[in-house]
Amino acid sequence: MRTVIFDLDGTLADTSGDLLDAANHCFRHMGLGDVLRPGQDAGIALRGGRMMLTRGLERAGRYDPDLVARYYPVLLDAYAEAIDRHTVLYPGAMDAVEALRVAGYGVGICTNKPERLADLLLQRLGIRGDFASLVGADTLPVRKPDPEPLREAARRAGGDPARTLLVGDSDTDRNTARAAGVPSILVTFGPSGEDMAALEPEALMGDFAELPDLVARLIG
């Protein structure tokens, strides 16, 4: 079976608001106030918890790798408590997923969000059952851009890892697909959308309505 594997944050859903809230919870605990700003820092949020802590501490002149390590679990707990307060699916995302399923593709998710949090978010959004596989940052001993999580997501969706593609929003996704020897489609509607063309993916996508045709062109 051919499969289409999706990144989650910044690809299927805009999770930046809830991620930034969790990071700012940590910064308030440190006595720094709300260091990161909704909207303006969405691109940082979609790079993950450790990146938010790093960039926020750098901005406050307090960067310390030990502080990042200490507060990362605090951030994850805060995020889990309010994981879907601001998060929204991008327009047309689930229509495109359903169109791919009807056309006979397996669909799954490969994310660098911890698996339990990814599963929780998908359950809260009511879409966990729409995906045949979910591979998170800690599902395997390695994470993206290592190609094995992508291959495992394809296998768990019932597909051939050589006949898959990755839909994502970052250089991490582009590099993962390249390492796996499969195509990637990068979305241009996220916070870093203007930077995607320079990564030279096999296709760029500005609207989920374009996805079924792009998939058919790239993997048949």
VEXKE-227692 format. One record per residue: z, x, y of N, C-alpha, C, CB in turn. Coordinates in pm, whole numbers, plus 50000, padded with zeros to 5 digits. Glycine has a CB too. Layout:
<rs>
ZXYZXYZXYZXY
...
</rs>
This chain:
<rs>
500005008349880500005000050000500005008750125501224990650000
499245004350224499295010750356500515005550432497985008050437
501135014350507502355010450579502285014450725503585016650513
502965006750806503145009650948504655010850970502494998451042
505075022551015506495025251036506745026351187506935038350963
507795019651231508115019051373509375027051405508295004451417
509345033951517510575038351581511245025851636510295049151695
512525026751670513255014951719513485015451870514595013851647
514305024751915514655025452057513455029652141515825035252080
513095021352238511995024752326510635021252269512035039152358
510595016552144509325012752081509324997852050509095020951952
510234993251966510354978951938511234971952040510914976851798
512244978952089513214972652179513644982152290514454967852100
513924976452405514524983952515516034983352497514084978352656
516584994052444518024994852416518785002652523518255001252280
518085006552628518665016152722519915010852792517635019952825
519944998052826521094992752899522394993952822520844978452936
522354990352694523574991152613523955005552582523394983352483
522975014252564523255028352542523915034552665521975035952507
523395031552783523965037052906525385031852929523085033553027
525615019152895526985013752907527955021652819527004998852869
527525024952697528395032252605528675046352657527765032952466
527645052852712527845066252768528785065752888526495072452809
528585055952975529445054953093530885051553056528895044553189
531075044552945532435042352894533125055852870532395034152762
532375065252811532925078652787533215085952917531965086852701
532275085053010532465092253137533655086553215531185091653222
533845073553210535015067653277536305072653212534945052253271
536275073953080537445079053008537755093353050537215078352857
536715100853087536905114553134537315115253281535625122553114
537325103853348537665103553489536505106153581538725113353517
535275104653530534085107853609533385095653666533115115553524
533795083753625533115071653670531815069553595532855072153819
530975060553647529675057753586528665068153632529185043353622
528415077853547527545089153584526065085553569527875101353497
525735077953465524345074453440524045060653497524035074753289
522795058753541522435046653615521415038353537521865050453753
521665025253524520695016553458519325017553526521185001853459
518285016853446516935017853500516535032253524516825010053629
517185038553619516815052253656516955061853539517685057053772
517975060053457518245069453348517875063853210519705073253349
517005053753209516615047853081515965058052989515655036253105
515175067053046514525077252962515525086252893513595085553046
516625089552961517685097652900518335089752787518735101853006
518595076852812519265068652711518495068452580519445054452762
517185067552590516365066352470516215079452395515015060952505
516825090052446516845102752373518105104052287516755114452470
518985094052296520135093852206521455097052274519915103452096
522535094952198523885096152250524235110052297524855091852148
523925120052217524275133752256523545138052383523955143552142
522285133552396521535137052516522145130252638520055133052501
522575117752626523205111052740524475118352782523525096452705
525295122152685526515129352718526195142852783527365131552592
525215149752728524825162852783524345161652926523745169252697
523405152652950522825151453084523855146253183521615142153082
524705137053141525725131953230526735142553269526435120353167
527165150553173528115161253203527475172053289528655167453073
526205174953264525505184553351525465179353494524075187053300
525175166753511525095160753644526445161453715524625146153635
527525159953638528875160253695529435174353707529805151853612
528645184453663529125198153667530225201053568529605201353803
530235193653455531305194953357530785197953216532145182353355
529545202553203528985203753068529785213352982527525208353074
530085208752861530815216652762530395210852626532405216052783
529785218952539529345213552409530485207752327528655224352329
531685213152342532825207552269533165193552319534045216752283
532965191352449533225178052506532185168052454533185178552661
530945172352442529905163752384530275159952241528525170752386
530665169752163531035167152023532235157852013531325180251951
533205159652101534425151652095534165137052131535465157452189
533275134752228533055121152276531915113952206532795121452422
531125120852125530025114052057530525102651969529235124051973
531575104551886532085093151809532625081851897533175097751713
533215085452010533705075252103532545066852155534475081852222
531455073752188530255066852236529725057252129529155076952276
529645061852004529125053351897529975040951878529045061151766
531295042451886532185030951871531995021051986533655035551865
531885026252108531685017552223530355010252213531755025552354
529335017352167528015011352152528035000152048526975021952113
528705002551935528754992551828529434979651875529504998151707
530384980851967531124969152012530294959952102532374973652086
529264965452166528434957352257526974961552244528914958852406
526464961052121525174967152090523974958852138525074969351941
524204945952163523074937352199523314929552328522764927752086
524164934752414524464927652539523254927452632525654934252610
522544938652641521394939752731520074942052657521614950952830
520134945752531518934949452457517974937852440519324954952321
516694940452461515644930352442514484936552366515164924552580
513844928452283512614932652217511494932952320512264923152100
510594942552305509444942952394508524931052366508674956252378
507864925852468507004913952450505954916352341506324910252582
505834906752253504804907252150505124915752030503564912052209
506274922552030506564931951921506584925051786507914938751945
507304914151775507444907751645506204899751606508644898651644
505434895351703504134889251671503224899551605503474883551798
503254911651657502414922251600502904926051460502414934651691
504224926751442504774929751309504344919251208506304930651315
504424906651248504034895851157502544896451126504384882151217
501724899651225500284900751202499974911851102499544903451334
500694922851110500494933751015500914929550874501284946351058
502014922650863502484917950732501474908350670503864911150744
500954899250749499964889650700498694896850654499634879250808
498364907650723497164915350688497384924350567496734923750805
498604924650512498844931950389499474945650404497604933450319
499894949150525500564961950546502064960550518500334967050690
502664971050463504104971850459504614976450595504584981250347
505744971550639506284975650768507734980150749506194964050872
508094990650821509444995950813509835002750943509575005650697
511055007850945511585014551064512105028251026512705006051130
511805037951110512325051551098512855055451235511215061651048
514175056751247514805058851376515815070251370515495046051423
516075076451482517135086451490518445080251538516725097851582
518545067151534519825060351554520535060351419519625045551609
521865062451414522565061651286522235048651214524085062751307
522075049451081521585037851006522455025551025521495041250859
523785027051024524645015151035524455008251169526115019051017
524215015951275524015009951406522635003551416524185020451517
521635009951358520295004051357520304990951280519275013751295
520974990851164521054978651084521804967751160521754981550949
522914971351224523684961751302522834955651413524934968351362
522094964051486521274959051595520194949651544520644970651672
519514953651437518464945151382519014931751334517754952151267
520214932051275520854919551234521164910851355522144922451155
521704916851459522054909251580520814903151646522794918251680
519704910551641518454905651699517754895651609517524917251729
518254894351485517684884651391516374888951327517474871951460
516134902151319514844906751270514954916451152514084913351381
516174918351098516294928150988515404924550871517754929050942
515294911650841514494907350727513004908950744514784893350698
512564912050865511134913850890510644927750851510824911251035
511564936750818511204950550787511634953950645511834960350888
510694959550569510964962550428511784975150410509664963850353
511894983250512512674995650501513314999050633511795007250453
514415006550623515105011850741515675025450705516235002050790
515195035750771515705049250754516235053850889514595059050699
517525057350892518155061651015518375076551021519455054651034
519085080851125519305095251145520105101551033520005097551277
520975093650970521855099150867521585093650728523275096250904
520445087050709520085081950577519805093450481518865072750586
519145103650530518785115550453519485127650515517235117550450
519465139050450520065151150510519305156050633520115162150406
518075151450654517265155450769516885143150850515995163150723
516485145350974516085134551063514785138451132517195131351168
514125128751198512925132051275513255143251375512375119551349
512345152851394510935153151357510615158651218510205161251456
511615160951133511285164050994510485152150939512595166650908
509435154650863508595143650817509205135150706507305149050770
510245140050638510735133050520511285119050550511795141250454
512005116850662512425103050690511255093250703513245102750817
510165097650765508985089050776508415086150637507905095750865
508305096350555507775094250420508675084950340507625107650347
509995086650355510935078150281510855063750330512365083450296
510675061750460510525048050511509285041550453510455048150665
508195049250439506975043850378507205040350232505815053950391
507865049450159508125046850017509005034549999508785059049952
510055033350080510975021950066510315008850105512215024150152
509245009650184508464997650218507404994650114507814999350354
507385002450006506445000149898505105006849916506234985849881
505045016650007503765022550040503605037049998503555021650184
502415042150021502055055949996502285063750125500565057249948
503155073950125503415081450249502175087650311504415092250223
501145089850233499905095550287499035085050355499115102350175
499385072250337498585061450396499455053250491497985052250285
500135060350579500995053650676500675058550815502475056050642
501255052250914501235057551051502545053951117500025051851133
502855061251222504115059451294503835054551435504925072651299
504495043751472504425038551609505705042951680504265022751612
505565050451789506735055751856506555057052005507085068951799
507485064452067507485065252214507895079052264508405054752272
507775089552181508305102452223507595113952154509795103152196
507875126052204507365137952138507945139351998507665150352221
509175134551979509765134851845508915126851747511205129251848
508485115051787507645106951699506285113451677507465092851757
505715118751782504415125451767504545137251671503885130351905
505585145151685505755156951600506075153051456506855165751656
506775142051438507085137251303505805133451229508035125251308
504965125651296503705121651233502815133651206502975111551322
502755142751300501935154751280502425162651159501955163651406
503745164251147504295171751035504015164850902505795173651052
503935151550905503645143950783502145143150755504215130050794
501325147350849499885146850831499295132950841499525152650699
499935124350923499465110550939499325107451088500435100450871
498605096551122498405093351263499655087851330497275083351278
499665088751462500715082251541500075074151653501695092751599
500765063351688500425055351805501635055751897500035040351766
501455059952020502565060852115502425049952220502625074752181
503525043152248503505032252345503645037652486504635022152316
503005030852579503005035352718503825026352809501595036252770
504495016252752505245006852836506715010652849505144992952779
507165021252784508555025552795508805034352915508955032752671
510045038952933510405047053049509605059953062511845050253044
509155065552948508405078052952506925075952925508975087852851
506455063652946505085060152911504025068852973504835046152949
504255073253097503225081253165503075095053104503555082453312
504045099253022503975112452961503325112352823505365118252950
503015100752770502555099852631501165105552610502585085552586
500275104152707498905108852689498855123952665498055105352810
499745131252731499765145852716500125150152574500745152052815
500735141352496501125144652359499965143252261502265135752314
498855137452309497615136252232497805129452097497025149852211
498405117452096498475109951970497085104751933499485098251981
496975099451814495685093751773495335081351855495715090251625
496355074551909496105062951996497285060752088495835050251912
496995054952204498005050252297497965035052299497775056052440
499115028752322499175014152320499995009252438499785009052187
499375000752519500054995152634500564981152615499164995452750
500174974852502500554961052474500534959252324499604950752546
501564952552269501624950752124500444942652070502924943952086
499764935052155498604927552109497494936852058498064918752221
497524949252103496504959052062496764964851924496424970252163
497994963251872498394970951755497594968051628499824968451729
497374955551589496634953551463495274960251461496454938751438
494524959551569493214966051572493324981151566492464961951696
494314986851634494515001351631494855005951490495615005451729
495744998551424496125002051287494925001551195497224992651236
494114990951206492934989651120491965001251141492224976251147
491855005651266490945016851295491465029951238490735018251446
492775031851243493335044851205493615046451055494595047051280
494025035850988494325037350844493635026850758495815036550822
492765018850819491965009450740492664996550706491545015950616
</rs>
